[in-house]
């Protein structure tokens, strides 16, 4: 197999894997945008693979009976830009040798396709699309959907209705309180594909019908009218046009007002209106030639900003956040966007009630890219940034672009955020102590500061938690044992978990490696002899922040209380017998055999601590070519100097 073939196979396997998760299990592991990315990569190798999305689908779930579709349920060819739409229109005109063709434009509902069969007007069977040829029997489940017709007036023989089942955005937000589903469509799929239809009946499923097989209608617009007459829910938005401009106009109109719909659409569907022409056009093996889906961007969307509210973070910074009308971007329902700070709001002139363009890419927090000023109502006031903390009412302080609440030890929001950080996954990782529980214990005055976590067990002996909703004997026992199991912790995690400003994981690790033990770190920090800035990778800001933290008596007391409950493991180096272990070294000049970066990594592996400034504490100066002033200073201080040859022998 060539490399290209291997890559092709790998990509295809990945796509198949995600297809199964997505279509069969309704439990996707990746976002739609990431899925599209895989498909694009495959398309680069195998162009026809990208022509249609969902072209493969997945074989029907074995737990359900199979239903063979009399006519395959094909997916649609996709376009991602105006050129794609233009190409589609000119292609069908050429195919039919026609100058003008009527196109019906409809929103593309982002739900789950279904087919429903009626015999002499009686609903007899419903199926999912499955792989397009064979679907899953979901008759009992579909029968529970509110407003789904069981009997049709004046219908003889076999009639098949197709459409899309979905859950509205607002219903989804209510249903998904525990974040069980990635987006409304997954929730709809998970709700429909239940072996027990009673569960389906409890879910807020809705549907739109858009296609009819076995009728006498002559056009797609007549089909929609007929479906309405028969009592089906049919989407109200549609437009008949025969020009490219008309098609694009409909797309833009729907794109602009999409947030008002309360259900997900992921694009526009264009269909040749005349059903005779549709059948003349026929289909490729994957998609009908008579229809096209013009997909919305997976990164940008427009929506309305309801309100700007202020969050107070762990370090007291007031951050404005936009509360949005939920809109689906790349498979994720977005209802919040970061506004960063006061300046950002001013610079972009963002006001409550504005229609805004949101960008969501990867796992980055969604951002507001721009405001649609044309849609702003007159007299909409500018946003006024509060001058008191919305959480505790203290007067805020301005620090550059940041606005901060100074009440570090009294502001509930800051304390709760600090506690949240302390128990988070990369810190103490205490399972079962989330935001909800922290606020709960805070309000009961059981946990008011970090050390309280470790005396919770003591305190609960005089407190009956079981009287409070949501706490069973088992959940209490689980929480206490989770806390108990975290009493031993590595130094770097410990430092990180304190949530000191500017001390992230990387800096915490640098500090831990440099100071090796907690006592050593604590003693150095609380003495005046702090040489932090010398540590490689640690700047002025971090040093200032640590100084300020250790200058507060309450922090010192907190540390002393806390460490009494803990065993903090010193940094163990596998290099304890290395010559450089625990030695402080400084580099100067250019090394010939390796880059400075590589030399530093090797030194760290050997247990050395790297500093960027010389002092009497420095053990060795490693001097390469053209060493400069440090060389002279080392001589003056009496620091031992190693040349490159000596250094190379050591590592
Ligand atoms: Zn406050």
Boltz pocket constraint, residues with backbone or C-beta under 6 A from the ligand:
constraints:
  - pocket:
      binder: B
      contacts: [[A, 312], [A, 389], [A, 390], [A, 391], [A, 392], [A, 393], [A, 394], [A, 405], [A, 406], [A, 407], [A, 411], [A, 412], [A, 413]]
      max_distance: 6.0
